[in-house]
Amino acid sequence: MRKFAVALRRTIGEMNRLVHGFAADEGLHPTDVHALAFVLDHPDTCTPGLLREHLGLTSGAVTACLDRLEKAGHVRRSRAADDRRVVRVHYAPDARGSARAHFLPLAEAAGRANGRFAADELAVVLRYLDALNVELGALRAPRR
């Protein structure tokens, strides 16, 4: 299983390299990119509280992160109609182009890698990744 752990670390390192490149290109912090991905992938409308919990940041740090993302045009914030105290975070549709352009090589590399495997093999890999993400998601992010 050591080879497996090494392969996962290499994958994480390559993904981090791409995230850091996007962050630098956009004038963001790498944590901002993780926040942006969470907003994009969240099944419901995201809130600053959900981001704080997911990233393990303080409220002030999440506000600074959202300020940078909003200034760069990646997100917008709105107030809930039924309770003006509730802030919602939305991925800005017109911001998708810059992310799509930056991460296109990743999508193409994934497509080439996927082409080396049969559909049933990819289903097992996806099942594993889903299980790993559930396990990792259950771990509390350290507070910063």
C-alpha positions as CSV (number, residue, x, y, z in Angstrom):
1,M,0.0,0.0,0.0
2,R,3.0,2.3,0.2
3,K,2.9,2.7,-3.6
4,F,-0.7,3.8,-3.3
5,A,0.1,6.4,-0.7
6,V,3.0,7.7,-2.8
7,A,0.7,7.9,-5.8
8,L,-2.0,9.8,-3.9
9,R,0.6,12.3,-2.5
10,R,1.9,12.9,-6.1
11,T,-1.6,13.5,-7.3
12,I,-2.3,15.9,-4.5
13,G,1.0,17.7,-5.2
14,E,0.2,18.1,-8.9
15,M,-3.3,19.4,-8.1
16,N,-1.8,21.8,-5.6
17,R,0.6,23.0,-8.3
18,L,-2.3,23.8,-10.6
19,V,-4.3,25.5,-7.8
20,H,-1.3,27.6,-6.9
21,G,-0.9,28.6,-10.5
22,F,-4.5,29.6,-10.9
23,A,-4.3,31.6,-7.6
24,A,-1.2,33.4,-8.7
25,D,-2.8,34.2,-12.1
26,E,-5.9,35.6,-10.5
27,G,-4.2,37.5,-7.6
28,L,-5.7,35.1,-5.1
29,H,-4.5,33.0,-2.2
30,P,-4.6,29.2,-2.7
31,T,-7.1,29.0,0.1
32,D,-9.4,31.3,-2.0
33,V,-9.3,28.7,-4.8
34,H,-10.3,25.9,-2.3
35,A,-13.2,28.2,-1.2
36,L,-14.2,28.8,-4.8
37,A,-14.2,25.0,-5.5
38,F,-16.4,24.5,-2.4
39,V,-18.9,27.1,-3.6
40,L,-18.9,25.6,-7.1
41,D,-19.4,22.0,-5.9
42,H,-21.8,22.7,-3.0
43,P,-25.2,21.1,-3.7
44,D,-27.0,24.0,-2.2
45,T,-26.4,27.7,-1.9
46,C,-23.2,28.2,0.1
47,T,-22.9,30.5,3.2
48,P,-19.8,32.0,4.9
49,G,-20.5,29.7,7.8
50,L,-20.3,26.6,5.7
51,L,-17.1,27.9,4.2
52,R,-15.7,28.6,7.7
53,E,-16.5,25.1,8.8
54,H,-15.1,23.4,5.7
55,L,-11.9,25.4,5.5
56,G,-11.3,25.6,9.3
57,L,-10.9,29.4,9.1
58,T,-12.0,32.1,11.4
59,S,-15.0,34.3,10.4
60,G,-12.6,37.2,9.7
61,A,-10.5,35.1,7.4
62,V,-13.5,33.8,5.5
63,T,-14.7,37.4,5.1
64,A,-11.3,38.4,3.7
65,C,-11.3,35.4,1.4
66,L,-14.8,36.3,0.1
67,D,-13.8,39.9,-0.3
68,R,-10.8,38.8,-2.5
69,L,-13.0,36.4,-4.5
70,E,-15.7,39.0,-5.0
71,K,-13.2,41.8,-6.0
72,A,-11.7,39.4,-8.6
73,G,-15.2,38.7,-9.9
74,H,-15.4,35.0,-9.0
75,V,-18.3,35.2,-6.5
76,R,-21.1,37.4,-5.5
77,R,-22.8,37.7,-2.1
78,S,-26.5,38.2,-1.6
79,R,-28.8,38.4,1.4
80,A,-31.6,35.9,1.9
81,A,-35.0,37.5,1.2
82,D,-36.6,35.9,4.3
83,D,-33.8,36.8,6.7
84,R,-31.5,39.6,5.8
85,R,-28.9,38.4,8.3
86,V,-28.2,35.3,6.2
87,V,-25.6,35.8,3.5
88,R,-25.5,33.5,0.5
89,V,-22.4,33.0,-1.7
90,H,-22.9,32.4,-5.4
91,Y,-20.3,31.4,-8.0
92,A,-20.3,34.2,-10.7
93,P,-21.3,32.7,-14.0
94,D,-19.1,35.0,-16.0
95,A,-16.1,33.9,-13.9
96,R,-16.2,30.4,-15.2
97,G,-14.3,31.2,-18.3
98,S,-11.0,32.0,-16.6
99,A,-11.2,28.9,-14.4
100,R,-12.2,26.8,-17.4
101,A,-9.3,28.1,-19.4
102,H,-6.8,27.5,-16.7
103,F,-8.0,24.0,-15.8
104,L,-8.6,22.9,-19.4
105,P,-5.2,21.0,-19.4
106,L,-6.3,19.2,-16.3
107,A,-9.5,18.1,-17.9
108,E,-7.7,17.0,-21.0
109,A,-5.1,15.0,-19.0
110,A,-7.9,13.4,-17.1
111,G,-9.6,12.5,-20.3
112,R,-6.4,10.9,-21.7
113,A,-6.0,9.0,-18.4
114,N,-9.6,7.9,-18.4
115,G,-9.1,6.5,-22.0
116,R,-6.6,4.0,-20.6
117,F,-9.3,2.3,-18.5
118,A,-12.5,0.4,-19.1
119,A,-15.7,1.9,-17.8
120,D,-16.0,-0.8,-15.1
121,E,-12.4,0.0,-13.9
122,L,-13.2,3.7,-13.7
123,A,-16.4,2.9,-11.7
124,V,-14.2,1.2,-9.1
125,V,-11.8,4.2,-9.0
126,L,-14.8,6.6,-8.6
127,R,-16.3,4.5,-5.9
128,Y,-12.9,4.5,-4.0
129,L,-12.5,8.3,-4.4
130,D,-16.1,8.9,-3.2
131,A,-15.4,6.7,-0.1
132,L,-12.1,8.4,0.5
133,N,-13.8,11.8,0.3
134,V,-16.4,10.8,2.8
135,E,-13.7,9.6,5.2
136,L,-11.7,12.8,4.7
137,G,-14.8,15.0,5.0
138,A,-15.5,13.5,8.4
139,L,-12.2,14.8,9.7
140,R,-12.4,18.2,11.2
141,A,-10.3,20.9,9.6
142,P,-7.9,22.4,12.1
143,R,-8.9,25.9,13.1
144,R,-6.6,28.6,11.9
